[in-house]
C-alpha cells in the first residue's frame, strides 16, 4: 500500500454501538475491525495540534485483490468535525 502519510482521512462506514470503529475504507480497500485493543482521547487541543478526539488502537482485516490481510492501526475521530483519520499503521 505504500508510505502512510500521517493523519490520512478514512471513510468510517459503520460503528459498533455507535461508538467503536467497525468498518472503514482507506486506500481503496475495505477494513473490517475485529478487535479494539485500546481506546481513549482528550477533550482539548493536544500537543501535536489535534483538537478534541477519540483514539482507538484496532486490529482490522483488509480486503485485498488477492485475499485478506490482518493489520493494526491507531485511528481517531476528530470530535469537532466528525472526521476519522489514521494516525499510524502499526507493525
Secondary structure as a PSIPRED ss2 file (coil, helix, strand):
# PSIPRED VFORMAT (PSIPRED V4.0)

   1 X C   1.000  0.000  0.000
   2 X C   1.000  0.000  0.000
   3 X C   1.000  0.000  0.000
   4 X C   1.000  0.000  0.000
   5 X C   1.000  0.000  0.000
   6 X C   1.000  0.000  0.000
   7 X C   1.000  0.000  0.000
   8 X E   0.000  0.000  1.000
   9 X E   0.000  0.000  1.000
  10 X E   0.000  0.000  1.000
  11 X E   0.000  0.000  1.000
  12 X E   0.000  0.000  1.000
  13 X E   0.000  0.000  1.000
  14 X E   0.000  0.000  1.000
  15 X E   0.000  0.000  1.000
  16 X E   0.000  0.000  1.000
  17 X C   1.000  0.000  0.000
  18 X C   1.000  0.000  0.000
  19 X C   1.000  0.000  0.000
  20 X E   0.000  0.000  1.000
  21 X E   0.000  0.000  1.000
  22 X E   0.000  0.000  1.000
  23 X E   0.000  0.000  1.000
  24 X E   0.000  0.000  1.000
  25 X E   0.000  0.000  1.000
  26 X E   0.000  0.000  1.000
  27 X C   1.000  0.000  0.000
  28 X C   1.000  0.000  0.000
  29 X E   0.000  0.000  1.000
  30 X E   0.000  0.000  1.000
  31 X E   0.000  0.000  1.000
  32 X E   0.000  0.000  1.000
  33 X E   0.000  0.000  1.000
  34 X E   0.000  0.000  1.000
  35 X E   0.000  0.000  1.000
  36 X E   0.000  0.000  1.000
  37 X E   0.000  0.000  1.000
  38 X E   0.000  0.000  1.000
  39 X E   0.000  0.000  1.000
  40 X E   0.000  0.000  1.000
  41 X E   0.000  0.000  1.000
  42 X E   0.000  0.000  1.000
  43 X C   1.000  0.000  0.000
  44 X C   1.000  0.000  0.000
  45 X C   1.000  0.000  0.000
  46 X C   1.000  0.000  0.000
  47 X C   1.000  0.000  0.000
  48 X C   1.000  0.000  0.000
  49 X C   1.000  0.000  0.000
  50 X C   1.000  0.000  0.000
  51 X C   1.000  0.000  0.000
  52 X C   1.000  0.000  0.000
  53 X E   0.000  0.000  1.000
  54 X E   0.000  0.000  1.000
  55 X E   0.000  0.000  1.000
  56 X E   0.000  0.000  1.000
  57 X E   0.000  0.000  1.000
  58 X E   0.000  0.000  1.000
  59 X E   0.000  0.000  1.000
  60 X E   0.000  0.000  1.000
  61 X E   0.000  0.000  1.000
  62 X E   0.000  0.000  1.000
  63 X E   0.000  0.000  1.000
  64 X E   0.000  0.000  1.000
  65 X C   1.000  0.000  0.000
  66 X C   1.000  0.000  0.000
  67 X E   0.000  0.000  1.000
  68 X E   0.000  0.000  1.000
  69 X E   0.000  0.000  1.000
  70 X E   0.000  0.000  1.000
  71 X E   0.000  0.000  1.000
  72 X E   0.000  0.000  1.000
  73 X E   0.000  0.000  1.000
  74 X E   0.000  0.000  1.000
  75 X E   0.000  0.000  1.000
  76 X E   0.000  0.000  1.000
  77 X E   0.000  0.000  1.000
  78 X E   0.000  0.000  1.000
  79 X C   1.000  0.000  0.000
  80 X C   1.000  0.000  0.000
  81 X C   1.000  0.000  0.000
  82 X C   1.000  0.000  0.000
  83 X C   1.000  0.000  0.000
  84 X E   0.000  0.000  1.000
  85 X E   0.000  0.000  1.000
  86 X E   0.000  0.000  1.000
  87 X E   0.000  0.000  1.000
  88 X E   0.000  0.000  1.000
  89 X E   0.000  0.000  1.000
  90 X E   0.000  0.000  1.000
  91 X C   1.000  0.000  0.000
